[in-house]
């Protein structure tokens, strides 16, 4: 005759499993209060430039818009220039 598995040993109560979360909170910026700028939607850092279009009011990081130094004269962001850098989007003209 075979013994039943675990026969003769008292059963210990199982510990309840602790809930674990597979969700990782993603934070943007340093503390979620910093505004996001530019095409990259990152916080302010380094040299930045403001689009001259009064309807735009957006700041851009120099590297994101291929600038190494402040341009002479007015500067318009890629959105306001339209598809080509020498054409201003008519919907955003001041």
DSSP file (Angstrom, degrees, kcal/mol; ACC not computed):
  #  RESIDUE AA STRUCTURE BP1 BP2  ACC     N-H-->O    O-->H-N    N-H-->O    O-->H-N    TCO  KAPPA ALPHA  PHI   PSI    X-CA   Y-CA   Z-CA
    1    1 A X              0   0    0      0, 0.0     2,-0.3     0, 0.0     0, 0.0   0.000 360.0 360.0 360.0 133.0    0.0    0.0    0.0
    2    2 A X        -     0   0    0      1,-0.1     2,-0.2     3,-0.0     3,-0.0  -0.641 360.0-120.4 -90.9 146.4    1.3    3.4   -1.0
    3    3 A X        -     0   0    0     -2,-0.3     2,-0.2     1,-0.1     3,-0.1  -0.572  30.4-111.9 -78.2 145.3    1.3    6.4    1.3
    4    4 A X    >   -     0   0    0     -2,-0.2     3,-2.1     1,-0.1     2,-0.1  -0.500  44.6 -90.3 -72.4 146.9   -0.6    9.4    0.1
    5    5 A X  T 3  S+     0   0    0      1,-0.3    -1,-0.1    -2,-0.2     3,-0.1  -0.362 110.9   5.7 -58.8 131.0    1.5   12.4   -0.7
    6    6 A X  T >  S+     0   0    0      1,-0.2     3,-1.8    -2,-0.1    -1,-0.3   0.562  89.4 160.0  74.3   7.7    1.9   14.6    2.4
    7    7 A X  T <   +     0   0    0     -3,-2.1    -1,-0.2     1,-0.3     3,-0.1  -0.386  64.1  20.1 -65.2 137.5    0.2   12.1    4.6
    8    8 A X  T 3  S+     0   0    0      1,-0.2     2,-0.4    -3,-0.1    -1,-0.3   0.302 101.1 104.0  89.6 -10.4    0.9   12.6    8.2
    9    9 A X  S <  S-     0   0    0     -3,-1.8    -1,-0.2     0, 0.0     2,-0.2  -0.879  73.3-120.7-105.8 135.9    2.2   16.2    7.8
   10   10 A X        -     0   0    0     -2,-0.4     2,-0.3    -3,-0.1    -3,-0.0  -0.483  29.9-116.9 -71.0 143.0    0.0   19.1    8.9
   11   11 A X        -     0   0    0     -2,-0.2     2,-0.4     1,-0.0    -1,-0.1  -0.629  22.7-139.8 -80.6 134.3   -0.8   21.5    6.1
   12   12 A X        -     0   0    0     -2,-0.3     2,-0.1     1,-0.1    -1,-0.0  -0.734  27.2-105.5 -90.3 142.1    0.5   25.0    6.6
   13   13 A X        -     0   0    0     -2,-0.4     2,-0.2     1,-0.1    -1,-0.1  -0.415  38.6-113.1 -66.1 141.8   -1.8   27.8    5.6
   14   14 A X        -     0   0    0     -2,-0.1     2,-0.3     1,-0.1    -1,-0.1  -0.504  24.4-122.0 -75.5 142.4   -0.8   29.5    2.3
   15   15 A X        -     0   0    0     -2,-0.2     2,-0.1     1,-0.1    -1,-0.1  -0.659  33.3-108.8 -79.5 137.7    0.4   33.0    2.4
   16   16 A X        -     0   0    0     -2,-0.3     2,-0.2     1,-0.1    -1,-0.1  -0.425  36.7-110.7 -65.8 141.7   -1.6   35.4    0.3
   17   17 A X        -     0   0    0     -2,-0.1     2,-0.4     1,-0.1    -1,-0.1  -0.477  27.6-123.6 -72.3 141.3    0.2   36.5   -2.8
   18   18 A X        -     0   0    0     -2,-0.2     2,-0.2     1,-0.1    -1,-0.1  -0.688  27.4-113.4 -84.3 138.0    1.2   40.1   -2.9
   19   19 A X        -     0   0    0     -2,-0.4     2,-0.4     1,-0.0    -1,-0.1  -0.512  33.0-162.3 -70.2 133.2   -0.1   42.1   -5.8
   20   20 A X        -     0   0    0     -2,-0.2     2,-0.5    -3,-0.0    -3,-0.0  -0.914  10.6-134.4-116.7 147.5    2.7   43.2   -8.1
   21   21 A X        -     0   0    0     -2,-0.4    -2,-0.0     1,-0.1     0, 0.0  -0.859  15.2-171.7-105.3 131.9    2.3   45.9  -10.7
   22   22 A X        +     0   0    0     -2,-0.5     2,-0.5     2,-0.0    -1,-0.1   0.364  61.7 102.0 -96.0   3.1    3.6   45.5  -14.2
   23   23 A X        -     0   0    0      2,-0.0     2,-0.5     0, 0.0    -2,-0.1  -0.765  56.9-160.4 -92.8 128.6    2.9   49.2  -14.9
   24   24 A X        -     0   0    0     -2,-0.5     2,-0.4     2,-0.0    -2,-0.0  -0.926  19.8-126.6-107.3 128.3    5.8   51.6  -14.9
   25   25 A X        -     0   0    0     -2,-0.5     2,-0.6     1,-0.0    -2,-0.0  -0.600  21.2-151.6 -76.0 127.2    5.0   55.2  -14.4
   26   26 A X        -     0   0    0     -2,-0.4     2,-0.4     2,-0.0    -1,-0.0  -0.878  10.3-162.7-101.5 125.0    6.6   57.3  -17.2
   27   27 A X        -     0   0    0     -2,-0.6     2,-0.5     2,-0.1    -2,-0.0  -0.879   7.0-149.5-109.4 140.2    7.5   60.8  -16.2
   28   28 A X     >  -     0   0    0     -2,-0.4     4,-0.8     6,-0.0     6,-0.2  -0.915  65.4  -3.4-107.0 131.7    8.2   63.5  -18.7
   29   29 A X  T  4 S-     0   0    0     -2,-0.5    -2,-0.1     1,-0.2     7,-0.1  -0.283 105.7 -56.6  82.5-172.8   10.5   66.2  -17.6
   30   30 A X  T  4 S-     0   0    0      1,-0.1    -1,-0.2    -2,-0.1    -3,-0.0   0.915 127.9  -2.8 -72.7 -44.5   12.2   66.6  -14.2
   31   31 A X  T  4 S-     0   0    0     -3,-0.1    -2,-0.1    -4,-0.0    -1,-0.1   0.118  95.7-102.4-141.6  24.3    9.0   66.6  -12.1
   32   32 A X  S  < S+     0   0    0     -4,-0.8    -3,-0.1     1,-0.1    -2,-0.0   0.411 111.9  81.9  66.6  -2.0    6.0   66.5  -14.4
   33   33 A X        +     0   0    0      2,-0.1     2,-0.3     0, 0.0    -1,-0.1   0.574  64.1 100.6-103.5 -13.9    5.5   70.3  -13.8
   34   34 A X  S    S-     0   0    0     -6,-0.2    -2,-0.1     1,-0.1    -6,-0.0  -0.552  77.8-119.4 -73.9 130.8    8.1   71.3  -16.4
   35   35 A X        -     0   0    0     -2,-0.3     9,-0.4     1,-0.1     2,-0.4  -0.342  23.6-126.7 -67.5 152.9    6.5   72.4  -19.7
   36   36 A X        -     0   0    0      7,-0.1     2,-0.2    -7,-0.1     7,-0.2  -0.816  31.4-179.7-103.2 142.8    7.5   70.5  -22.8
   37   37 A X  B  >> +A   42   0A   0      5,-3.3     5,-1.3    -2,-0.4     4,-0.8  -0.752  30.0  22.5-130.1 172.8    8.8   72.3  -25.9
   38   38 A X  T >45S-     0   0    0     21,-1.8     3,-0.6    -2,-0.2    22,-0.1   0.207  95.2 -58.9  70.7 179.8   10.0   71.8  -29.5
   39   39 A X  T 345S+     0   0    0      1,-0.2    -1,-0.2    22,-0.1    21,-0.1   0.787 134.9  55.6 -68.2 -29.2    9.4   69.0  -32.0
   40   40 A X  T 345S-     0   0    0      2,-0.1    -1,-0.2    21,-0.0    -2,-0.2   0.594 101.9-133.6 -82.6 -11.9   11.0   66.5  -29.5
   41   41 A X  T <<5 +     0   0    0     -4,-0.8     2,-0.2    -3,-0.6    -3,-0.2   0.919  57.6 136.8  56.3  48.9    8.5   67.4  -26.7
   42   42 A X  B   < -A   37   0A   0     -5,-1.3    -5,-3.3     1,-0.2    -1,-0.2  -0.684  58.4 -87.2-115.3 171.8   11.2   67.7  -24.1
   43   43 A X        -     0   0    0     -7,-0.2     2,-0.2    -2,-0.2    -1,-0.2  -0.202  59.3 -75.7 -71.6 169.1   11.9   70.1  -21.3
   44   44 A X        +     0   0    0     -9,-0.4     2,-0.3    17,-0.0    -1,-0.1  -0.481  66.2 146.1 -68.7 132.0   13.9   73.3  -21.9
   45   45 A X        -     0   0    0     -2,-0.2    -3,-0.0    -3,-0.1     0, 0.0  -0.959  46.9  -6.0-161.0 153.2   17.6   72.8  -22.1
   46   46 A X  S    S-     0   0    0     -2,-0.3     2,-0.3    15,-0.1    -1,-0.1  -0.056 110.3 -11.2  60.0-159.9   20.5   74.4  -24.0
   47   47 A X  S    S-     0   0    0     -3,-0.1    15,-2.4    21,-0.0     2,-0.3  -0.556  71.6-179.2 -75.4 133.7   20.1   77.1  -26.6
   48   48 A X  E     -B   61   0B   0     -2,-0.3     2,-0.4    13,-0.2    13,-0.2  -0.930  14.3-152.7-133.1 157.4   16.5   77.6  -27.7
   49   49 A X  E     -B   60   0B   0     11,-2.5    11,-2.4    -2,-0.3     2,-0.4  -0.985  12.2-134.8-133.4 142.5   14.7   79.8  -30.2
   50   50 A X  E     -B   59   0B   0     -2,-0.4    25,-0.2     9,-0.2     9,-0.2  -0.794  27.6-114.8 -95.8 134.7   11.2   81.2  -30.3
   51   51 A X        -     0   0    0      7,-2.3     6,-0.3    -2,-0.4    25,-0.2  -0.474  19.2-138.3 -65.1 137.2    9.2   81.1  -33.6
   52   52 A X  S    S+     0   0    0     23,-2.6     2,-0.5    -2,-0.1    24,-0.1   0.616  73.5 105.2 -76.1 -13.2    8.5   84.6  -34.8
   53   53 A X    >>  -     0   0    0     22,-0.2     4,-1.5     1,-0.2     3,-1.4  -0.573  66.1-147.9 -72.2 121.8    4.9   83.8  -35.7
   54   54 A X  T 34 S+     0   0    0     -2,-0.5    -1,-0.2     1,-0.3    39,-0.1   0.738  97.0  55.0 -64.8 -22.4    2.7   85.4  -33.1
   55   55 A X  T 34 S+     0   0    0     37,-0.5    -1,-0.3     1,-0.1    38,-0.1   0.641 107.5  51.4 -82.2 -14.6    0.1   82.6  -33.5
   56   56 A X  T <4  +     0   0    0     -3,-1.4    -2,-0.2    36,-0.2    -1,-0.1   0.959  64.9 175.5 -88.2 -61.0    2.7   79.9  -32.9
   57   57 A X     <  +     0   0    0     -4,-1.5     2,-0.4    -6,-0.3    -3,-0.1   0.836  31.7 140.9  58.1  37.4    4.5   80.9  -29.6
   58   58 A X        -     0   0    0     -5,-0.2    -7,-2.3    -7,-0.1     2,-0.3  -0.896  43.3-142.3-114.7 142.2    6.6   77.7  -29.5
   59   59 A X  E     -B   50   0B   0     -2,-0.4   -21,-1.8    -9,-0.2     2,-0.4  -0.763  16.4-162.4-100.0 147.4   10.2   77.3  -28.5
   60   60 A X  E     -B   49   0B   0    -11,-2.4   -11,-2.5    -2,-0.3     2,-0.3  -0.981  21.1-119.5-133.2 141.3   12.7   75.0  -30.2
   61   61 A X  E  >  -B   48   0B   0     -2,-0.4     4,-1.1   -13,-0.2     3,-0.5  -0.595  29.7-124.1 -73.3 137.6   16.0   73.5  -29.2
   62   62 A X  T >4>S+     0   0    0    -15,-2.4     5,-2.7    -2,-0.3     3,-1.1   0.919 108.8  49.5 -50.5 -51.9   18.8   74.5  -31.7
   63   63 A X  G >45S+     0   0    0      1,-0.2     3,-1.2   -16,-0.2    -1,-0.2   0.845 105.1  58.6 -61.5 -31.2   19.8   71.0  -32.6
   64   64 A X  G 345S+     0   0    0     -3,-0.5    -1,-0.2     1,-0.3    -2,-0.2   0.760 114.2  36.5 -70.0 -23.6   16.2   69.9  -33.2
   65   65 A X  G <<5S-     0   0    0     -3,-1.1    -1,-0.3    -4,-1.1    -2,-0.2   0.036 118.4-107.2-116.5  24.8   15.8   72.6  -35.9
   66   66 A X  T < 5S+     0   0    0     -3,-1.2     2,-0.4     1,-0.2    -3,-0.2   0.839  70.2 144.1  55.8  42.6   19.4   72.3  -37.3
   67   67 A X      < +     0   0    0     -5,-2.7    -1,-0.2    -6,-0.2    -2,-0.1  -0.890  29.7 175.4-109.8 142.3   20.7   75.6  -35.8
   68   68 A X  S    S+     0   0    0     -2,-0.4     2,-0.3     1,-0.4    -1,-0.1   0.607  75.9  11.4-111.3 -25.5   24.1   76.2  -34.5
   69   69 A X  S    S-     0   0    0     -7,-0.1    -1,-0.4   -22,-0.0     2,-0.2  -0.947  96.6 -75.8-146.2 165.6   23.8   79.9  -33.8
   70   70 A X        -     0   0    0     -2,-0.3     2,-0.1    -3,-0.1   -21,-0.0  -0.454  53.5-124.6 -65.8 127.7   21.0   82.4  -33.7
   71   71 A X        -     0   0    0     -2,-0.2     2,-0.3     1,-0.1    -1,-0.1  -0.363  22.2-109.4 -71.7 153.8   19.9   83.3  -37.2
   72   72 A X  S    S+     0   0    0      2,-0.1    -1,-0.1    -2,-0.1     2,-0.1  -0.623  83.8   1.7 -79.0 140.9   19.9   86.9  -38.4
   73   73 A X  S    S-     0   0    0     -2,-0.3     2,-0.1     2,-0.1    -2,-0.0  -0.322 115.4 -15.0  80.2-165.1   16.5   88.4  -38.9
   74   74 A X        -     0   0    0     -2,-0.1     2,-0.4   -22,-0.0   -23,-0.1  -0.434  58.6-157.8 -76.8 147.2   13.2   86.6  -38.2
   75   75 A X        -     0   0    0    -25,-0.2   -23,-2.6    -2,-0.1     2,-0.4  -0.993   3.6-164.6-128.0 132.7   13.0   82.8  -37.8
   76   76 A X        -     0   0    0     -2,-0.4   -25,-0.1   -25,-0.2     5,-0.0  -0.927  23.0-117.4-116.7 141.1   10.0   80.7  -38.3
   77   77 A X     >  -     0   0    0     -2,-0.4     4,-2.0     1,-0.1     3,-0.2  -0.175  33.6-100.1 -70.1 166.2    9.6   77.1  -37.1
   78   78 A X  H  > S+     0   0    0      1,-0.2     4,-0.9     2,-0.2    -1,-0.1   0.836 122.2  54.3 -57.8 -34.4    9.1   74.1  -39.5
   79   79 A X  H  4 S+     0   0    0      1,-0.2     3,-0.3     2,-0.2    -1,-0.2   0.912 112.0  42.8 -66.8 -41.7    5.4   74.1  -38.9
   80   80 A X  H  4 S+     0   0    0      1,-0.2     9,-3.7    -3,-0.2    -2,-0.2   0.769 108.7  58.5 -78.0 -25.9    4.9   77.7  -39.8
   81   81 A X  H  < S-     0   0    0     -4,-2.0     3,-0.4     7,-0.3     6,-0.4   0.749  99.1-144.5 -72.9 -22.5    7.2   77.6  -42.8
   82   82 A X     <  -     0   0    0     -4,-0.9    -1,-0.2    -3,-0.3     6,-0.1  -0.581  53.8 -31.0  87.3-157.4    5.1   74.9  -44.4
   83   83 A X  S    S+     0   0    0     -2,-0.2     2,-0.3    -3,-0.1    -1,-0.2   0.851 133.5  44.8 -67.9 -34.8    6.6   72.1  -46.5
   84   84 A X  S >  S-     0   0    0     -3,-0.4     3,-1.6     3,-0.2     0, 0.0  -0.840  84.8-124.5-111.8 149.7    9.5   74.2  -47.7
   85   85 A X  T 3  S+     0   0    0     -2,-0.3    -9,-0.1     1,-0.3    -1,-0.1   0.653 109.9  52.8 -68.6 -14.2   11.6   76.5  -45.6
   86   86 A X  T 3  S+     0   0    0      1,-0.0     2,-0.5     2,-0.0    -1,-0.3   0.320  95.9  78.8-102.9   9.2   10.9   79.5  -47.8
   87   87 A X    <   -     0   0    0     -3,-1.6     2,-0.4    -6,-0.4    -3,-0.2  -0.969  68.8-148.9-120.3 121.9    7.1   79.1  -47.8
   88   88 A X        -     0   0    0     -2,-0.5     2,-0.3    -6,-0.1    -7,-0.3  -0.735  27.8-111.2 -89.2 134.6    5.1   80.4  -44.8
   89   89 A X    >   -     0   0    0     -9,-3.7     3,-1.7    -2,-0.4     4,-0.3  -0.493  23.9-143.1 -62.1 119.6    1.9   78.5  -44.0
   90   90 A X  G >  S+     0   0    0     -2,-0.3     3,-0.9     1,-0.3    -1,-0.2   0.756  95.5  63.7 -62.7 -24.9   -0.9   81.0  -44.8
   91   91 A X  G 3  S+     0   0    0      1,-0.2    -1,-0.3     3,-0.0    -2,-0.1   0.706 106.6  44.3 -70.3 -18.5   -3.0   79.8  -41.8
   92   92 A X  G <  S+     0   0    0     -3,-1.7   -37,-0.5   -12,-0.2    -1,-0.2   0.317  79.6 126.5-110.2   7.8   -0.4   81.0  -39.4
   93   93 A X    <         0   0    0     -3,-0.9   -40,-0.0    -4,-0.3    -3,-0.0  -0.472 360.0 360.0 -69.5 136.2    0.4   84.4  -40.9
   94   94 A X              0   0    0     -2,-0.2    -1,-0.2     0, 0.0    -4,-0.0   0.473 360.0 360.0 -60.4 360.0    0.2   87.2  -38.4
